[in-house]
């Protein structure tokens, strides 16, 4: 392994050693602490998004993103229709105010991307429990670790060279396998039924989160930046660290909602 990659790995490990326990503890506490934590994440995400994509009215865009994210992370999930209405209204306002912006569509996309990506984790916590939320977060983290290790060690064909030249098919397979294995071990430890079903779900989450990772890479390529910021050593910015998690969690939340409706016979 090249020296630069070794240094990057140790920086990643050090940052994870600090951030992971804090994140897991907040996930365990649930609302309202989780909502406040995700709103804080949304503030960093809003700043990074605007820094990458806007050349006008940066304060307005940050405020708009936080207005939508605040509704998503701080209002209770029974008010979901109101929350979605706030998000749509904010998108319309940003569209109207962003005339002349080079990346106008992406500035509008930032509203649901940040609000749904941070809010859906809080909603998932509200309708399930901390065991399921931590299962989800551990799954996404496992994807990142497995993809990094397998991709670095095996290399091979590129996954999407025009979008992210460092990602490989070996990395994707490694991420999927590690996510499924961690899921199986975690659900077994908690004595949760349907271990294999959760492992299969983790594999699907792994693929979806990697799509989110590629989507972020595409956005950064359009913006002409390597990292969303340099806030986290070895990881880049908060957006770089949360891209897959934010992209996949609305789908996971929707899947659990559907399962509950089926279970209740509705």
Buried (B, 14 or more C-beta within 10 A) or exposed (E): EEEEEEEBBEBBEEBBEEEEEEBBEBBBBBBEEBBBBBBBBBBBBBBBBBBBBBEEBBEBBBEBBBBBBBBBBBBBBEEBEEBBEBBEBBBEBBBEBBEEBEBBEBBBBBBBBBBBBBBBBBBBBBEBEBEBBBBBBBBBBBBBBBBBBBBBEEEEEBBBEEBBEBBBBBBBBBBBBBBBBBBBBBBEEEEBEEBEEBBBBBBBBBBBBBBBBBBBBBBBEEBEBEBBBEBBEBBBBBBBBBBBBBBBBBBBBEBBBEEEEEEEEE
